[in-house]
Amino acid sequence: MLPRLLPAHLTRDTDGTPISQLYGDIYHSASGGHAQAQHVFLAGNGLPGRWQGRKLFVILETGFGLGLNFLATWLAWQNDPDRCQVLHFVSLEKHPFTADDLAQLHAAWPELAPLAQELRRHWPPLLAGEHRIELAQGRVVLRLVFGDALDALSRFDAAVDAFYLDGFSPARNPELWSPALCRALASHAVPGATLATWSVAGSVRQALSAAHFAVEKCPGFASKRQMLVGRYGTQSPNSKLHFTDQA
Ligand SMILES: C[S@@+](CC[C@H](N)C(=O)[O-])C[C@H]1O[C@@H](n2cnc3c(N)ncnc32)[C@H](O)[C@@H]1O
């Protein structure tokens, strides 16, 4: 029997943005969760362009939260006539929401409703370990790993093409941005794998650089002036890291 987890507790900020009492931080930009996912995580990783014509493309995310980044990615994949044959989305989550809470949260994005409903239909019991969910006739595979991210990274195999780094702020959730975590991410990266995150904190840039990701700041989403993109194994920080905003 797999151990139970401490689920997330659904609370909202005064403007309605979901917030974690455990971490004292919001789950997504108050300026729009779906648009943030498109700007920071998809465009920041050069998607959908980079998966086009591929047999398999693998994304790894730190922090599944509401599944907003996953749903935005699935929708972009579904709408792309040149999409990869199979998309694997690995996401690590220590405090998952219940399906009922997800239903309340997902109601804010009607454009994602059919996919969100499909996701909730397959939502696993909140037990630690990996839950493999096959969607879109098996062409979208969500590998949800419930438990601590660093611990999970040491236990499973994945050859990752793109990383979505989406913990709470490094000040409030330091273990999701630590040098050890960045090294663990690198150990699953294919050469040339990319990353994107909304955080430009010096400690994050340092930890990623030490793990052999060349990182670069670029324009952020909404009120955030900057965000970070990066590439694994790139020698020069001046190499072409700037992806076009395709999502
Ligand atoms: C900003 S939210 C992620 C939002 C999410 N990407 C989305 O699209 O909705 C950060 C998430 O990281 C999770 N988290 C925090 N520390 C963690 C850890 N050590 N291991 C795994 N997940 C963690 C939190 O529970 C939370 O769901």
PDBQT file of the ligand as one rigid body, heavy atoms in Angstrom, charges set to zero:
ROOT
HETATM    1  C1  LIG A 301       3.297  27.368  -8.331  1.00  0.00    +0.000 C 
HETATM    2  S1  LIG A 301       2.610  25.826  -7.952  1.00  0.00    +0.000 S 
HETATM    3  C2  LIG A 301       2.622  24.977  -9.515  1.00  0.00    +0.000 C 
HETATM    4  C3  LIG A 301       1.530  25.392 -10.450  1.00  0.00    +0.000 C 
HETATM    5  C4  LIG A 301       1.370  24.396 -11.593  1.00  0.00    +0.000 C 
HETATM    6  N1  LIG A 301       2.552  24.239 -12.383  1.00  0.00    +0.000 N 
HETATM    7  C5  LIG A 301       0.178  24.629 -12.487  1.00  0.00    +0.000 C 
HETATM    8  O1  LIG A 301       0.326  24.655 -13.723  1.00  0.00    +0.000 OA
HETATM    9  O2  LIG A 301      -0.924  24.770 -11.963  1.00  0.00    +0.000 OA
HETATM   10  C6  LIG A 301       3.949  24.997  -7.140  1.00  0.00    +0.000 C 
HETATM   11  C7  LIG A 301       3.641  23.540  -6.814  1.00  0.00    +0.000 C 
HETATM   12  O3  LIG A 301       4.835  22.923  -6.320  1.00  0.00    +0.000 OA
HETATM   13  C8  LIG A 301       4.470  21.943  -5.346  1.00  0.00    +0.000 C 
HETATM   14  N2  LIG A 301       5.648  21.648  -4.517  1.00  0.00    +0.000 N 
HETATM   15  C9  LIG A 301       6.250  22.448  -3.596  1.00  0.00    +0.000 A 
HETATM   16  N3  LIG A 301       7.327  21.833  -3.057  1.00  0.00    +0.000 NA
HETATM   17  C10 LIG A 301       7.430  20.622  -3.666  1.00  0.00    +0.000 A 
HETATM   18  C11 LIG A 301       8.351  19.538  -3.565  1.00  0.00    +0.000 A 
HETATM   19  N4  LIG A 301       9.392  19.571  -2.721  1.00  0.00    +0.000 N 
HETATM   20  N5  LIG A 301       8.160  18.465  -4.359  1.00  0.00    +0.000 NA
HETATM   21  C12 LIG A 301       7.110  18.412  -5.244  1.00  0.00    +0.000 A 
HETATM   22  N6  LIG A 301       6.208  19.412  -5.371  1.00  0.00    +0.000 NA
HETATM   23  C13 LIG A 301       6.363  20.499  -4.606  1.00  0.00    +0.000 A 
HETATM   24  C14 LIG A 301       3.347  22.651  -4.593  1.00  0.00    +0.000 C 
HETATM   25  O4  LIG A 301       2.565  21.743  -3.852  1.00  0.00    +0.000 OA
HETATM   26  C15 LIG A 301       2.590  23.339  -5.735  1.00  0.00    +0.000 C 
HETATM   27  O5  LIG A 301       1.541  22.543  -6.216  1.00  0.00    +0.000 OA
ENDROOT
TORSDOF 0
